[in-house]
Amino acid sequence: MFVSQSIQRPGGINVFGSCLIRVEPDYASLRFAVTRLAPQPGPAFEQASAGARKVRELLVGEGVAERDVRTSQITLEQAYEGYNEARRFVGYRARVAFQVNLHRLDRFETVVVGVVDAGGDQIENVTFKTSRLRELRDEARKGAVLAAQRKAGIYAEAAGASVGPVAHIEDVNADDVSRRSHMADVDLAGHDESPLSGADNPGSIVVAAAVMVCFSLLHGGPRS
């Protein structure tokens, strides 16, 4: 099996370490738009603006804070139907885009249905996120280094040596792990979760980190 070597000239033992942390989302991000098609620009603008107002009223009624709602300027473009020779001009399409962060997940379905009923006719993206992302990434990075250290210790002991100081650390894009001929170490250091916990919940968010670490080797067996 070919294994990609990231650290080209390791001065000791070069190992891969990774950490996966699963967490429940605490807010949702909604991206949608209100679009209206009319024969002339004026009515298209007016209808899109009216639809956007209804959507804002719906969000206020659901208790969504103003800081969690962002809207674009209203835009306008010519609209066509058909292709090639059958393509024909049908009017002007005005559009107002929304990005909404919804922190009450128990109201998620109600808000999405309400947005559509109020006039949001383009649902572009719905994602669930965590407000602890930076904190969890830091934990995952620390866990990845610990995983590498433990693996290096096993290899060194088998070779009759011991692990010395770190000589080099290389950050690895965790999304590329599957293309590096390595299987991720599921190490939830600092958490009371088993390696498979959360796997049955498709709504959980996975925060991952991976590193290549080069440790120096000390000969003569493990130090006491």
Secondary structure, 3 states (H helix, E strand, C coil): CCCCCCCCCCCCEEEEEEEEEEECCCEEEEEEEEEEEECCHHHHHHHHHHHHHHHHHHHHHCCCCHHHEEECCCEEEEEEECCHHHCEEEEEEEEEEEEEEECCHHHHHHHHHHHHHHCCCEEEEEEEECCCHHHHHHHHHHHHHHHHHHHHHHHHHHCCEEEEEEEEEEEECHHHHHHCCCCCCCCCCCCCCCCCCCCCCCCCEEEEEEEEEEEEEEECCCCC
